[in-house]
Amino acid sequence: MINPMNVLTWPAPVEGEIVCHAILQGEPAAKTRARFAVSKTGQVRTYNLKAANEAQTAVAWAIKAALNMPEPDANATFGVRAAFVSGVLIRRDVDNMLKLVMDAATGVVWGDDYQVSEIHARIVRDDPDARTEMLFYRTGTVAKRTTPCLVCGAPMKAYPSWKGERRFCSAPCRKTGLTGKEQPCASCARPIYVEPNTAGRTKYCSRRCVKAVKTIALTCTYCRRPFTRPRSLAKGPRTYCNPGCFYADRREKVAHRHLEGVLVTVRRVE
């Protein structure tokens, strides 16, 4: 029979910080392969056996009960030691039993099982004290490629797949680090920051200022109502606020001209 404290010294004493030492009494369970089923509509779905899901849930709750962390640590690397004591001689692969423990610890001890850097596991069969004993401990920190911000020096993520190097950690640092200049808005005179690649094109601080400069205030020729229009469309001596006013004014002019022609014809007959 394996002593519960043996996992602390087997195969060597634990050097890292122990975060969980849990013991689940009962026959150890193994991870089963996913099953496939075809529905009546022809769709294929995968599922696991109910007993395997229940065993993984029980292991997860045992780990939570013994864990001394409030939430999973996504920045550390971990070591795992597991001792599986079986009361029968049934064939169970130790790697499948270890896989169940690893899946149960994901989201509880660590964020992703890629953080596990070392594993030790053993199995003992035909022992009356059946149990699953688990030990989790920190071994270091997750290696991340970083580069410092050119302005504040804060570390930033950097991956080889990124094209070009990231130089600034945030928009304020980018604004400070780029060699630009300040100039007044062409409409409201408020100072705006202009980057070198947009020099000569940035003139206004907002769309409201763009609209204020590129529109003109007019008075409708027909209804005398004030309105605004882009300067490029404000051409000609007569301007109308909408097509209705344009056609109404045109009908009145045609009628007036027709009436003048009738009067002239009558006078000639006399």
Buried (B, 14 or more C-beta within 10 A) or exposed (E): EBEBEBBBEBEEEBEBEBBBBBBBEEBBBBBBEEEEEEEEEEEEEEEEEEEBEEBBEBBBEBBBEBBEBEEBBEEBBBBBBBBBBBBEEEEBEBEBBBBBBBBBBBEBBBBEBEBBBEBBBBBBBEEEEBBBBBBBBBBEEBEEEEEEBBBEEEEBEEEEEEEEEBBBBEEEBBEBBBEBEEBEBBBBEEEBBBEEEEEEEBBBBEEEBBEBBEBBEBEBBBBEEEBEBEEEEEEEEEBBBEEEBBEBBEEEEEEEEEEEEEEEEEEEEE
